[in-house]
Amino acid sequence: MTNIKTKAISNVNVFDGKNVIGIKTVVFSDGVITSILNDLPEDISEVIDGSGCTLLPGLIDAHVHTSVEFLKDALKFGITTELEMMGGFTSKGRETQLKGVTGAADVRSAGMGLTAPGGHPDELIPKGDGIPEFVLKEMEKMSEEEKAIFLAAHQAQKEEEEIGADVTSISGAIDFVHRQVNNGADYFKIMIEEGTVMNAPGLPVIETPVLKAAVDEAHKLDKIAIAHVLTAEAAKTAVEIGVDGLAHLFIDRPDWTKELIEAIAAKGIFVTPCLVLNSSIIGNSACHVAHDERVEKKLNEDWKMTMCSCFNTFPEGNMKDNFDNVRDLRDAGVDILVGTDVSVPMPHLGGLAHGVSVHHEMQLLVEAGLSPIEALRAATSVPSKRFNLLDRGSIAEGLRADLLLVKGDPTINISDSLSIVGIWKEGESYHS
């Protein structure tokens, strides 16, 4: 019988996902937090001195498009869970996909999102019948078993696209929802994107009654529904059809924004602003973050190049509108979640990288007017609550030992979240 090691992080300032609870000792064993004490108990196998440090729950990125390698990149920065908003890591397949994989974040997925044929994100995807070059590059790192799994998923996606020709009808959209749920989707996503903000005006969008039917069906199947929106008009439609969350923040600020925010708040809809994305869309790179000495050594050249690029598809936008929108949503009582919309390392998808962009997003939320504690909640307890991941997102007895130890105090200075000393996922130490 294997002896289970009991570990303790002692003398550490603890942010438990909601509040700072002071200097404590956090004990964990067999992947689970077993106690939070004022003193160090006896019979501890390993003691980590947390003096001068703050202990946080493992961080959650509530909007990504990911892969096995990218899940590993995320964990380097203390992101212990990524929530995929379109991709292949559904509950039906991820156990096989992640079998034997270590040093990677946990993941949940929406599967395929509901979009019109030729609709978003078609404008962002390299054209051609084959597998995109950046995917082929990643496949070179895979084992034969992983390649077989990926190719099967790729073929299934092509078949899904062919089957999905009827998604513009109510019956077709309802069938699409059922296929996603049967394929193991953890939640459901729709696209409301006509393309102006992406410099692709005129993208086809599914009609509102059809989208509403899909959202209603997802709810009948006990799945939350999330909408991609980048404008206030799209957000208004999403609110009207009854979504549970907005996967983005509307980048504009029309004179009726106050009424929109009131409606979002009244319906209990959460918002994942992805300010890092909106900043990139407006034309700002994240080069200054990429070259932070706490970051640079953890990024390969492809990701550095990507962070030093930007979307730049809507340069007429401005960050003040974005910050005002976030602050007004917060003031109205809307749940704010940290998300990034990071995907692959390519210049036209710039300003983003797995893991580090979560920290950048928290910095931007603070710049928008949230307190550091509110920004940290947005990356821990709030997404765990809204996505029903109740075994994580907080430091409490009985929860997963997903932990991030940082030097300093990010509840006062949010940038300290990048001063990483230690990372644990389900109690296993990971050294980035």
KABEL-V374004 format. One record per residue. RES is the residue in one small letter. PSI is psi as a letter, one per 40 degrees, with the letter a starting at -180 (NA if undefined). Layout:
res=RES psi=PSI
res=RES psi=PSI
This chain:
res=m psi=h
res=t psi=h
res=n psi=h
res=i psi=h
res=k psi=h
res=t psi=h
res=k psi=i
res=a psi=h
res=i psi=h
res=s psi=i
res=n psi=f
res=v psi=i
res=n psi=h
res=v psi=h
res=f psi=h
res=d psi=e
res=g psi=d
res=k psi=d
res=n psi=i
res=v psi=h
res=i psi=e
res=g psi=a
res=i psi=h
res=k psi=i
res=t psi=h
res=v psi=h
res=v psi=h
res=f psi=i
res=s psi=i
res=d psi=f
res=g psi=e
res=v psi=i
res=i psi=h
res=t psi=d
res=s psi=i
res=i psi=h
res=l psi=i
res=n psi=d
res=d psi=i
res=l psi=h
res=p psi=i
res=e psi=i
res=d psi=f
res=i psi=h
res=s psi=d
res=e psi=h
res=v psi=h
res=i psi=h
res=d psi=h
res=g psi=e
res=s psi=h
res=g psi=e
res=c psi=i
res=t psi=h
res=l psi=h
res=l psi=i
res=p psi=i
res=g psi=i
res=l psi=i
res=i psi=h
res=d psi=h
res=a psi=e
res=h psi=h
res=v psi=i
res=h psi=h
res=t psi=a
res=s psi=i
res=v psi=d
res=e psi=d
res=f psi=d
res=l psi=d
res=k psi=d
res=d psi=d
res=a psi=d
res=l psi=d
res=k psi=d
res=f psi=e
res=g psi=e
res=i psi=h
res=t psi=e
res=t psi=h
res=e psi=h
res=l psi=h
res=e psi=h
res=m psi=e
res=m psi=h
res=g psi=a
res=g psi=e
res=f psi=f
res=t psi=i
res=s psi=d
res=k psi=d
res=g psi=e
res=r psi=d
res=e psi=d
res=t psi=d
res=q psi=d
res=l psi=e
res=k psi=h
res=g psi=e
res=v psi=h
res=t psi=i
res=g psi=f
res=a psi=i
res=a psi=i
res=d psi=i
res=v psi=i
res=r psi=i
res=s psi=i
res=a psi=e
res=g psi=a
res=m psi=h
res=g psi=i
res=l psi=h
res=t psi=i
res=a psi=i
res=p psi=h
res=g psi=e
res=g psi=i
res=h psi=h
res=p psi=f
res=d psi=d
res=e psi=e
res=l psi=e
res=i psi=h
res=p psi=h
res=k psi=i
res=g psi=i
res=d psi=e
res=g psi=a
res=i psi=h
res=p psi=i
res=e psi=d
res=f psi=d
res=v psi=d
res=l psi=d
res=k psi=d
res=e psi=d
res=m psi=d
res=e psi=d
res=k psi=e
res=m psi=i
res=s psi=i
res=e psi=d
res=e psi=d
res=e psi=d
res=k psi=d
res=a psi=d
res=i psi=d
res=f psi=d
res=l psi=d
res=a psi=d
res=a psi=d
res=h psi=d
res=q psi=d
res=a psi=d
res=q psi=d
res=k psi=d
res=e psi=d
res=e psi=d
res=e psi=d
res=e psi=d
res=i psi=d
res=g psi=e
res=a psi=d
res=d psi=e
res=v psi=e
res=t psi=e
res=s psi=i
res=i psi=d
res=s psi=d
res=g psi=d
res=a psi=d
res=i psi=d
res=d psi=d
res=f psi=d
res=v psi=d
res=h psi=d
res=r psi=d
res=q psi=d
res=v psi=d
res=n psi=d
res=n psi=e
res=g psi=e
res=a psi=h
res=d psi=d
res=y psi=i
res=f psi=i
res=k psi=i
res=i psi=i
res=m psi=h
res=i psi=g
res=e psi=h
res=e psi=e
res=g psi=e
res=t psi=d
res=v psi=d
res=m psi=e
res=n psi=f
res=a psi=f
res=p psi=i
res=g psi=e
res=l psi=h
res=p psi=i
res=v psi=h
res=i psi=i
res=e psi=i
res=t psi=d
res=p psi=d
res=v psi=d
res=l psi=d
res=k psi=d
res=a psi=d
res=a psi=d
res=v psi=d
res=d psi=d
res=e psi=d
res=a psi=d
res=h psi=d
res=k psi=d
res=l psi=e
res=d psi=f
res=k psi=h
res=i psi=i
res=a psi=h
res=i psi=i
res=a psi=h
res=h psi=h
res=v psi=i
res=l psi=e
res=t psi=i
res=a psi=d
res=e psi=d
res=a psi=d
res=a psi=d
res=k psi=d
res=t psi=d
res=a psi=d
res=v psi=d
res=e psi=d
res=i psi=e
res=g psi=f
res=v psi=i
res=d psi=d
res=g psi=i
res=l psi=h
res=a psi=e
res=h psi=i
res=l psi=h
res=f psi=h
res=i psi=e
res=d psi=i
res=r psi=g
res=p psi=i
res=d psi=e
res=w psi=e
res=t psi=d
res=k psi=d
res=e psi=d
res=l psi=d
res=i psi=d
res=e psi=d
res=a psi=d
res=i psi=d
res=a psi=d
res=a psi=d
res=k psi=e
res=g psi=f
res=i psi=h
res=f psi=i
res=v psi=h
res=t psi=g
res=p psi=d
res=c psi=f
res=l psi=d
res=v psi=d
res=l psi=d
res=n psi=d
res=s psi=d
res=s psi=d
res=i psi=d
res=i psi=d
res=g psi=e
res=n psi=h
res=s psi=i
res=a psi=f
res=c psi=d
res=h psi=d
res=v psi=d
res=a psi=d
res=h psi=e
res=d psi=h
res=e psi=d
res=r psi=e
res=v psi=d
res=e psi=d
res=k psi=e
res=k psi=e
res=l psi=h
res=n psi=i
res=e psi=d
res=d psi=d
res=w psi=d
res=k psi=d
res=m psi=d
res=t psi=d
res=m psi=d
res=c psi=e
res=s psi=a
res=c psi=i
res=f psi=d
res=n psi=f
res=t psi=e
res=f psi=g
res=p psi=e
res=e psi=e
res=g psi=i
res=n psi=i
res=m psi=d
res=k psi=d
res=d psi=d
res=n psi=d
res=f psi=d
res=d psi=d
res=n psi=d
res=v psi=d
res=r psi=d
res=d psi=d
res=l psi=d
res=r psi=d
res=d psi=d
res=a psi=e
res=g psi=e
res=v psi=h
res=d psi=h
res=i psi=h
res=l psi=i
res=v psi=h
res=g psi=i
res=t psi=d
res=d psi=f
res=v psi=i
res=s psi=c
res=v psi=i
res=p psi=g
res=m psi=i
res=p psi=d
res=h psi=e
res=l psi=f
res=g psi=i
res=g psi=e
res=l psi=i
res=a psi=i
res=h psi=h
res=g psi=c
res=v psi=d
res=s psi=d
res=v psi=d
res=h psi=d
res=h psi=d
res=e psi=d
res=m psi=d
res=q psi=d
res=l psi=d
res=l psi=d
res=v psi=d
res=e psi=d
res=a psi=e
res=g psi=e
res=l psi=i
res=s psi=i
res=p psi=d
res=i psi=d
res=e psi=d
res=a psi=d
res=l psi=d
res=r psi=d
res=a psi=e
res=a psi=e
res=t psi=c
res=s psi=d
res=v psi=d
res=p psi=d
res=s psi=d
res=k psi=d
res=r psi=d
res=f psi=e
res=n psi=f
res=l psi=g
res=l psi=e
res=d psi=e
res=r psi=i
res=g psi=e
res=s psi=i
res=i psi=h
res=a psi=i
res=e psi=h
res=g psi=e
res=l psi=i
res=r psi=i
res=a psi=g
res=d psi=h
res=l psi=i
res=l psi=h
res=l psi=h
res=v psi=i
res=k psi=h
res=g psi=a
res=d psi=g
res=p psi=e
res=t psi=e
res=i psi=d
res=n psi=h
res=i psi=d
res=s psi=d
res=d psi=e
res=s psi=d
res=l psi=e
res=s psi=g
res=i psi=h
res=v psi=d
res=g psi=i
res=i psi=h
res=w psi=h
res=k psi=h
res=e psi=f
res=g psi=e
res=e psi=h
res=s psi=h
res=y psi=h
res=h psi=h
res=s psi=NA
